[in-house]
């Protein structure tokens, strides 16, 4: 059973050699690198070029945008090492020139003069399919994690305060904090007032991975059509207690993106009023250009009250897997989010 990252890496290397005759070697340099997100460094046998890799279990279940973003953050050239990459995923990764190998022998490597593309091999029956059992990474836990990422001082607050800020039941807070301690994301020395969030960048990456699959769908209200694609430029969402997310929020934060899809986070009691005022129609047979969600928790940015927190915008952008949005997400991270994680 392939249960560890080391198992996945070693098996993927073996299968690549069997399928393509290409031998990769694990480089001991990784142990000497302090400021890298790579899980390992590989070399093509006989070549000096180093390949930084990210190892992921359950890769087909993860958001493609999050996977691409992880590879982009690696020292280049980067590579995904996965349990399995299905044919559809293989094509999408190759289209974006994202290299990968998996434990079934599927691979895409584009390092001249070496070129390999193999897809269609079925997942090994021996690959462990169960997800991690820590329920802190389920819906309610992800809401609390989001609140902590937005305000790490909240970790040391009273449970009732945390519950109010995260929008969860009071009883949820205790098991989420215990789960985060068990997972190595919270330390508590000499009492609860000294609880502290650690490994915050790693926690952010994990949250961004899971958000579009486990949290956002539960907040989805519907997809709509605006006849005027630029309606958001003159529309004020604040009277409706709504906030821009996604591409519109990114454009307002960074001045770097021309939005194609409008995302709004809005409570139930003002939704119909906003739909009527903005003249939005339910998308039935047409592609939607407006997506509406219920609030996740900490919504408004204190400086820009019509926008959701940059962390939520960042996750919205990455979830699209669109290259222009991934570029904007990186800019957003550097301008607004990195400061939250510098102490890590």
N, C-alpha and C positions, 0 to 999 in steps of 0.2 A: 504494500500500500504506500503510495507516494503522499506522505503527510507533511514533510518539511520542505522548506525552500531549497535546502541542499539536495534533497532527493530529486526535486523537479529540475534543478540546474544540471545535475549529473546525468539524469536520464535524457534530457533534451540534447545535451552535447553528444551522447552516445547515438541517439536516433538521427541526428543530423549527419554524423559520419556514416551511418548505415544507409541513409537515403541519398545523400549527395556526395559522399566521399570527402567531405570537408571536415577537418579536425580543428576544434577549438580547444584552447587550453586556459585553465583558470590562472590568472596572474596574481601572485601574492601581494602586489602593490596595494590592493584595496585596504589591507590592514594599516597601511601608512597614510591613507588619505583621511583627513579629518572633516573637511568641508565638502562632502559629496553626498548626494542622495542615492548613489548607486549601491546595489546590494552585492555586486561583484564586478570585477574587471576581467575581461577575456582577451585573448590574443588568437588570431588565426595562426595556426602552426606555420612557422617559417617566416612570419611577418612581424614587424615591430609595432604596427598600429594597434592601439588599445581600444577596446569596446566596453563602454560602461553599460551595465545591464540592470534592469528592474525585474524582480521575480514576483509573479502574481499567481495565486491560486484562484480557482473559479473565474478565470478571465472572461469566458463568454457571458457571465452573469453581470459583469461590471460595465459601467458606462464607457462607451468607446471614447468619448471626449476626454474623460478623466485619464484613461490609459494613454492616449496620445499626449496629453499634457505632461504626464509623468515622464514619458520618454523624452519630450522636449526639454525638460528640466535637467536631464542628465548631462554630464560632460559629453560632448559629441565626439565621435559617433555613438549614439545610444541604441539600445536594443531591449525589446520585451522578451522575457523568458517566461513562458506560460505553461499551465497544465495542458490546455488545448486551445487552438485557434481554429474556429470553424470556417468553412469556405467564404461565407459572406464577410466575416470579420477580416479574413486574410486579404480579400480584395480591397476592402476599405483602408486597411493599414498600408497596403502597397501603394494605393492611389496617393496616399499622403507621405510616401517614402519613409514609413516607420518600420524599421527592421524588427524581425521576431524569429524565435525558434520555439517549438513546443515538444512535449514528451511523446507525441505521435509521429514526429518527423516532419511536420509542416514547418516551413521556413521561408523567410524573405531576407536576403542579405544582398546589399548593393554597395559594395566597397571595391571599386575597380582595382585590379582586374577580376575580382571575384564577384559573381552574380549567381544567386540561387533563388528560385521560387518554387516551392512545393506546397500544394494545398489539397484538401480532400481526404487526408488520412484521418480515420476515426480515432476518437479519444481512447486511450488505453483503459481497459476494464479495471485496472489496478489503481487508477487515480481516485483519490478520496474526493467525494462529491459534497459531503456535508459542510455547511458553512459553520463559522465559529459560533459557539454556543453562548457567548456573552450577550445577553439581551440588551445591554446598554447601547448596542448598535442597531436596535430596532426603532420604531417610530418615535415613541415617547423619549427614549434615551437620546435620539438624534436632536430632538427639540431642546433638551437641556444642554447638550454639547454645543449647539449653535449659540445659546445664550452665554455660555462660558467663553466661547471663542470671541464673541463680540465684546465681552466685558469680563476679563479674567479675575477682577476683584470680586465678582459675584460668587466665586467658588467658596469664599470664606463667609458669605452672608448666611443669615438664618434660613432654614429650609423654607419657611413660608414666603420669604422674599424671593428666593430662587424660583419657587413654584409660580409666583405671580409674574415674574419677568419672563419665564420660559413658556407660560401658558399650559402648564401641566398640573395634575392633581398633587396635593401635598405628599401623598404616600409614594409618589414616583421618585422624589428627589433622593431619598436615602439609598435606594438600591442602585440608582444611577451613579451616585458618588462612590459607593462601594465597588461597583463594576469598573469605574474609571481608575480607582486605586489598584484593583487587581490587574488591570491592563497596563499599568505603569504611566498613567497620565495625571494622577493626582498624588501628592505627598501631603501628609498631615503630621506635623511635629508639635508635640506639647499642646494638643487640643484642637478643636474644630476651627478656632479663629485663625489658626496658622495653616489651614488648608491652602495648597498652592497648585496651580496648573503647571505641568511640565510637558516637555516633548510636544509643544503646541503646534509646530509645523506638521509633524507627523499626524497629529490628531486632525488638523485641518484637512490634510490630504485624504485621510480616511473618511472624513465627513463628506467631502466633495465627491468622493467615489460613490457613496451610498445614498446621498441626498436625492438624485433624480429617480432612483428606483424604489426607495423605501419611504421617503418623506413627502416629496413634492406631489406625487400622484394623489395622495390622500387629501391634499389641499386644492386640487384642481377643480375649478368651477365649470369652465367650458372654454371653447374656442369660438372666436367671433370674427366678423369682417367689418372693417371700417372702409367706407367708400373713398375717403381721403387718406392716403397713407401718411400724410404729414399732420394729421389732426392733433397729435400729441404735442406739437410745438406750441400751440396756443391754449391747450387745455390744462386747467388747474385741478389736480386730483385732491388737494388738501380738504376742500369743503365736504368731500365724500369719505374722509378718513382713509383715503387710498394712497398708495405709494408706487412710483415707477420701479420696476425691476428690469432684469435682462438687458437687452440691447439699448433701450432708451435710457435707462439709468447709466449704463456704461458710456453712452455718448455724452451725457450731461457731466459725468465725472471726468472723463478723459479728453473730450473734444476730438476723439480719434476715430469714431465709428459712425457710419451712416446706417441707422436702424432699418431693418426690413420687417421685423416682428416686434410688436409692442407687448410688453408684459406688465400687468398690474396686480398688486396685492391689495385686496379690499374686503372689509367685513361684510356679513350678510345683509345688514339692515340698510345699507346705502347702495347696494349693487344695482338694483333696478333703476334707481334714480340716475346713476352714472350711465348705465346703458342707454337710457332714454336721452339724456343730455348729449352724450357723445354720438348718438345715432348708430349704435353698434348692433349688428344683426348676427344671429346664431349662424355659425358656419355649418353647412350641411354637405353640399356637394362641391364646395369650393375650398381651396387652401386657405386656412385662417391666417390673418395677419395681426390678430389680437388674442392674447392668452391671459385668462384671468384666474387668479388663485386666492385662496383665503390666507390671511396673515400667518406667518410661521412662528412669530414670537416677537423678539425685539425688531421692530420694523424701521421706524424713522431714523434717519441720520440727523444728529443734532444740528449740524451745520447746514445740511441740505434737506429740509424737512419733507420735501416731496419725493425723496428717494429712499429705497431700502438700504440697509447697511451694505458697505462694499463687499463684505464676505458673501452675502447672499447673491449679489450681482455677479461676483466671481464664479460662484457655483452655477448660476444660470448660464453664463457664457460657456463654461467648460462642458456643460451637459449637451450643448448643441453639436459638438465635434466639428464645428465649422472653423476653418483655418483662420479667417479674419477675426472671428470671435475669440479664438485661442490667443491670437496676437494681442488683442485688446485686453484679455484677461491678464496677460503677463504685465502689461503696462499698468493696469489697475492695481495689480498686486504690488508692484514696486512703488507706486505713488501713494497708495492708501492702506495697504494691508501689512506690508513687510515690517513696519514699525511695531506691530503687535507681537512679533516673534523674534525680534533682534536679541532679546535676553537669552533665548534658547541656545 
